[in-house]
């Protein structure tokens, strides 16, 4: 690995540390008030509708939807969320069919060259009466522009922000009477959502106190991910450099990457594959296959054999000596990832794993050649730090 690559890794961490601190310190109160407005809409039966056109934006669309629908924190309510991307046809057409007045529309990739359709769909949602959120200046009600020109840094800050929105919107459900209509006594009829939020008809005051508490939590969570990002990249510095050199050798030799994960980690697989194929900064596109991409393959294997085999069978189908298998997991214990990594080793693929907690079985049993650990027990922060790590790996490949 070149000296330039090693120095660049230090620069990448410094850029993220500065942007993360500046962004969330400046926008923390806005994030808190946005959470409050989102809670009001969810309480009225509204849904989160995520929009994105490009391959990278699609990964965020899927990621935010799965976080709201399938909360990973015990005790948090499942909240309705729908992801709309270009595989479903025109985004404007989809938004026209799906968006309802009490919904929240969040758009990704509105700063990209192919953003016109996403911006048009977001404008339609706004006209429909939706609360609108975006990460660039595009006419949304709530605009959170990351202070960086680097597309990877921008994506990482957006990911942290929508994780924080998901985590903290629940605070307003736990403080009765803070939603729209509180001065009139009862909040409002929660309609179809009443079984999720049975307390919303009760009165309570103190909105500004809760806003301040949420604002402080936004800053705290940003500090947490900043610290974890540093521990991940500095603690796995040599592993990242070695993995980048191995990946560059694979691509130079005509090999490809197979990338896979579950849930939010599946969307990280989508993102990493998008970054390899649709390379930013003028880098060459690199061959990669997202093993989470085809629901017909996943459901066929899960139904006929078992969920443990959904990635293993695809490694058998696509993997060859001279390729790489890249597993992304918050726990390091997912059986379907462990089975796939084992099969990849049998077939002499280079194996790389991004894992959280203490690394789980993957780290303890040495189940991958290169293991990057994000040492935390908080799943959203793990995923955010992992995004920084695989984005760093993507850049280091071109410097190897």
C-alpha positions, 0 to 999 in steps of 0.5 A: 500500500502506498504512502499516499493511501495511508496519508489519505486515510488520515485526511478522510477521517479529519474531513468527516470529523470536521463536517460532522461536528459543524453540521449537527451543531448548527442544525440540531434545533432544526432536526428536533423541530422536524422530528416534532412535525413528523410525529404529528403526521405519524399520529394522524396516520401519515407515512414516510415516503422516501424518494430517490433515483440514482443507485446511491440514492436508492440505497438510502431510500431502502435504508430509511424505510427499513429503519422506520418499519422494522425498528432495531431498538426494543420498545420502539414502534414500527412506523409506516414507511414506503420507498420509491425508486426508479425500478418502480417507474417514474418517481413523479408517477409513483408519488402521484399514486402514493403520496397523501396529505399527511405523509412525510416525503424525504428525498435523496440525491437531489444534488446529483446530475440526474435529480430532476425527476426526484425534485419534481416528485418532491414538489408534487408531494409538497403540493399534495400537502406532505411535509418535505425533507431533502439534503440540498437546496431544492425547494423542500420545507426542511433542507439539511445541506451537508457542509461538504462537496464530497459525495461520500461525506454528504451521504454519511451525514444524511444517513446519520441525520435520518437515523437520528430522525427515526430515533428521536421522533419517538420522544414526542410519542412519549410526551403526551400533549405535545402534538398539534392541537394541544392548546384545544385540550385533546390532541386529535383523533389518531384514526387508524394509528390509534392502536399505536399511539393510544395516549395522544388524546391526553393533554400535556405542555412543555414542548420547548423543554422537550425540543431542547432535550431532543436538540441536546440528544442530536448533538450527543448522537453526532458526537457518538458517531464521530468517536466511533468513526475514529475508533473504527478507522484508526483501530482498523487502519492497517486492515483497511489498507490491506483490504484495499490492496487486495481489492485493487489486485482483484480488480486488476486481475479481472475479478469482481466483488460480491457484497451482502448483508441483512436489513440495514446492512443490505442497504449498505451493500446496495450503497457499496456496490453502487459506489463501485459500479457508478464511481464518483470522482471520475474513478473507473467503474469496478465490477460488483454484484449485490447479493441482496438485490433480487427478491425473487432469488432471495425469497426462493432460496429462503422458502425452499432451503432456508434463510441461512442459505440466501447468500451461500447459494449465490456465492456458489453461483457467482463466486470464483477464485480471484473474486472478493466476498464482502459481508456487512453486519452489525453483530458479526453473528448472522448465520447466513453471512457466516455460511457465505463467508465459509463457502467463499473461503472454500472457493478461494475468494478474498473475504472482507467483513465489516462488523460491529459490537465486539466483532462477533463470531466473524472476528472471534473465529477469524472467518474473514481475511480482513475484518473491520470492527466498529466497536459499539452496541448501538446499531445506528451508530455502527452502520454510520461508522461502517459507511465511513469505513467502506467509503474509505475502502472505496477511495483507497482502492484507487490509490493502491 
